[in-house]
Amino acid sequence: MTHDMTHEMTYGTATGCEEAARPERDRDREWGRGRRTAPPGRSVLISGASVAGPALAYWLGRYGFRPTVVELAPALRGGGFAVDFRGTAQLTVLARMGVLDDIRAHSTGGGEPLTFIDGQGRPLAVMPPEFSGGEVEILRSELSRILHRHSLTPPGAHPIPGSPPGGPATPEYLFGDSVSSLTETADGVHVTFERGAPRTFDLVIGADGLHSTVRRLAFGPEKDFVRHLGYYVAAWDLPEDAADLGARPVGYGEPGRLATVGRTPRRSGERGYAGEAFCVFASEEELIPGRRDPRARKQAIARAYEGAGWRTPELIATLGQAGDVYFDSISRADVPRWSTGRIALLGDAAHGATVGGMGTGSAIIGAYVLAGELALAEGDHHTAFDRYERTLRPYVTRCQQGGRGAGEFLAPATREALDARNAALNSPAAVAAMLQQGQDLSAALTLDDYPAQVAAAVRARW
Ligand SMILES: Cc1cc2nc3c(=O)[nH]c(=O)nc-3n(C[C@H](O)[C@H](O)[C@H](O)COP(=O)(O)OP(=O)(O)OC[C@H]3O[C@@H](n4cnc5c(N)ncnc54)[C@H](O)[C@@H]3O)c2cc1C
């Protein structure tokens, strides 16, 4: 049974939230006054174990919360694309987590230059590797494994000095399950699962991506929050016999469509690169009616490239043999408020932008801020959620603007816009200015040193 929370409580009015939450908050305040510390071991359910979920579990475990992470997939998801980090803020948070060295050790070694070509294969412009690879590039699946592993590292290995009594907690992971209903009560959020037995948690965090289930259940239907930005992205691995297509990364562009033959780092444990098709095309139509129908998805991609020049027909023909095809609209999540009562959103669920929106780095920073604010708020999750959103929203809003820009940059809609994009790439000054944007964004974000603040707060209390 899907129990829609919006029918359960009056959201959006202060009265509804305040009344329902009062007993727990009073209890928390009393605890705070009498013992001068946060209530120990609050339980937090996190939906999603990709990037945001394990990062939040890492911090919450170390701050003395009891995190449980539920992931729809039967194990950490493999496969997928490379993601990157850029800017001081993102790298600082990774360093504070103690995962930066591990990420560098498993990085792809950087993105690769992509040469834009004409119909005869002649080079027109080169997109430098930093555009796609940032400062550190890693497969999303590899990153997920690292974050998961660190979140499970016995907390004693990296304790927050002065951790509260009860101490740090090791997160619990539940794979192959999903939240099916959320009902907020005075004492917590009662959660039913598709498979597991119902449980009650103090807080619930939706870190389950752009098509978030927690957001749908607690905030409303996806159509209210996710906006199609007029482009689609498709990616699939090329078969071994298409080796000459994938010999060097090239992108053939026509107005409104780009067909790229790239190279993706091989999966963990394998050396070298594998050929990959990466396509971006403009369309305002709804092209993904059946998300689970692989044949219809391939047909939709093929239709978008009918009549295209260069070796695009050969590239599209490889779709026939492709196993796992990634295909989604370039969309953006705009959620006016990231929390309701005891439930909050994190990462792509709150502010995803598909590609070009620095979603991975934002998810990592978001987890750091959310956990830090919860730890400092002495049980007052309303204050923590507000402070988390106030700190992060200006940064991610600017990051998200890159999402719309990504489609327009990769597959400009007109011949003039294509030529202008190529001219910009051929200008070292324009390239430097574009790369500087990530640094500027970072500089505009002031991050508190939460681990130090939490340690100081705990020491002061005891
Ligand atoms: C083609 C492509 C290229 C990209 N390149 C970059 C890049 O270069 N740099 C960059 O910063 N970002 C990039 N991104 C974006 C980046 O992947 C996301 O911003 C980032 O993964 C967000 O992390 P997340 O944990 O919030 O969500 P996701 O990574 O989307 O993870 C959501 C998790 O929730 C799980 N889940 C879904 N539904 C449920 C449910 N009902 N119950 C439980 N679990 C559920 C999913 O299985 C998944 O594990 C790219 C995205 C795409 C599509």
The ligand as a Tripos MOL2 file, in Angstrom:
@<TRIPOS>MOLECULE
LIG
   53    58     1     0     0
SMALL
NO_CHARGES

@<TRIPOS>ATOM
      1 C1         25.3220   10.4900  -18.0370 C.3       1 LIG1
      2 C2         25.6190   11.2190  -16.7560 C.ar      1 LIG1
      3 C3         26.8440   11.7960  -16.5610 C.ar      1 LIG1
      4 C4         27.1220   12.4840  -15.3710 C.ar      1 LIG1
      5 N1         28.3300   13.0600  -15.2090 N.ar      1 LIG1
      6 C5         28.5870   13.7570  -14.0920 C.ar      1 LIG1
      7 C6         29.8450   14.3880  -13.9010 C.ar      1 LIG1
      8 O1         30.7410   14.3140  -14.7250 O.2       1 LIG1
      9 N2         30.0460   15.0810  -12.7480 N.ar      1 LIG1
     10 C7         29.0890   15.1670  -11.7860 C.ar      1 LIG1
     11 O2         29.3150   15.7950  -10.7520 O.2       1 LIG1
     12 N3         27.9000   14.5760  -11.9190 N.ar      1 LIG1
     13 C8         27.6180   13.8820  -13.0570 C.ar      1 LIG1
     14 N4         26.4030   13.2940  -13.2040 N.ar      1 LIG1
     15 C9         25.3970   13.4430  -12.1440 C.3       1 LIG1
     16 C10        25.6550   12.5050  -10.9660 C.3       1 LIG1
     17 O3         25.6380   11.1770  -11.4000 O.3       1 LIG1
     18 C11        24.5840   12.7080   -9.8900 C.3       1 LIG1
     19 O4         24.4350   14.0770   -9.5980 O.3       1 LIG1
     20 C12        24.9530   11.9910   -8.5920 C.3       1 LIG1
     21 O5         25.0980   10.6080   -8.8440 O.3       1 LIG1
     22 C13        23.8760   12.2270   -7.5410 C.3       1 LIG1
     23 O6         24.0190   11.3230   -6.4820 O.3       1 LIG1
     24 P1         22.7540   10.8820   -5.6110 P.3       1 LIG1
     25 O7         23.3050    9.9240   -4.6120 O.co2     1 LIG1
     26 O8         22.0230   12.0830   -5.1480 O.co2     1 LIG1
     27 O9         21.7600   10.1710   -6.6330 O.3       1 LIG1
     28 P2         21.9720    8.9250   -7.6020 P.3       1 LIG1
     29 O10        23.4010    8.7490   -7.9600 O.co2     1 LIG1
     30 O11        20.9790    9.0760   -8.6920 O.co2     1 LIG1
     31 O12        21.5730    7.6780   -6.7050 O.3       1 LIG1
     32 C14        20.2790    7.4050   -6.2800 C.3       1 LIG1
     33 C15        20.2900    6.0240   -5.6400 C.3       1 LIG1
     34 O13        18.9980    5.7740   -5.1040 O.3       1 LIG1
     35 C16        18.5900    4.4870   -5.4700 C.3       1 LIG1
     36 N5         17.1450    4.4510   -5.4710 N.ar      1 LIG1
     37 C17        16.2910    4.9060   -6.4230 C.ar      1 LIG1
     38 N6         15.0350    4.7020   -6.0400 N.ar      1 LIG1
     39 C18        15.0830    4.1020   -4.8330 C.ar      1 LIG1
     40 C19        14.1080    3.6330   -3.9330 C.ar      1 LIG1
     41 N7         12.8050    3.7230   -4.2010 N.pl3     1 LIG1
     42 N8         14.5070    3.0690   -2.7800 N.ar      1 LIG1
     43 C20        15.8320    2.9450   -2.4910 C.ar      1 LIG1
     44 N9         16.7960    3.3580   -3.3140 N.ar      1 LIG1
     45 C21        16.4230    3.9340   -4.4630 C.ar      1 LIG1
     46 C22        19.2280    4.2500   -6.8240 C.3       1 LIG1
     47 O14        19.3180    2.8710   -7.1130 O.3       1 LIG1
     48 C23        20.5900    4.8970   -6.6350 C.3       1 LIG1
     49 O15        21.4990    3.9940   -6.0690 O.3       1 LIG1
     50 C24        26.1120   12.5840  -14.3670 C.ar      1 LIG1
     51 C25        24.8770   11.9890  -14.5550 C.ar      1 LIG1
     52 C26        24.6140   11.3230  -15.7380 C.ar      1 LIG1
     53 C27        23.2550   10.7220  -15.9120 C.3       1 LIG1
@<TRIPOS>BOND
     1     1     2 1
     2     2     3 ar
     3     2    52 ar
     4     3     4 ar
     5     4     5 ar
     6     4    50 ar
     7     5     6 ar
     8     6     7 ar
     9     6    13 1
    10     7     8 2
    11     7     9 ar
    12     9    10 ar
    13    10    11 2
    14    10    12 ar
    15    12    13 ar
    16    13    14 ar
    17    14    15 1
    18    14    50 ar
    19    15    16 1
    20    16    17 1
    21    16    18 1
    22    18    19 1
    23    18    20 1
    24    20    21 1
    25    20    22 1
    26    22    23 1
    27    23    24 1
    28    24    25 2
    29    24    26 1
    30    24    27 1
    31    27    28 1
    32    28    29 2
    33    28    30 1
    34    28    31 1
    35    31    32 1
    36    32    33 1
    37    33    34 1
    38    33    48 1
    39    34    35 1
    40    35    36 1
    41    35    46 1
    42    36    37 ar
    43    36    45 ar
    44    37    38 ar
    45    38    39 ar
    46    39    40 ar
    47    39    45 ar
    48    40    41 1
    49    40    42 ar
    50    42    43 ar
    51    43    44 ar
    52    44    45 ar
    53    46    47 1
    54    46    48 1
    55    48    49 1
    56    50    51 ar
    57    51    52 ar
    58    52    53 1
@<TRIPOS>SUBSTRUCTURE
     1 LIG1         1 GROUP 0 **** ****
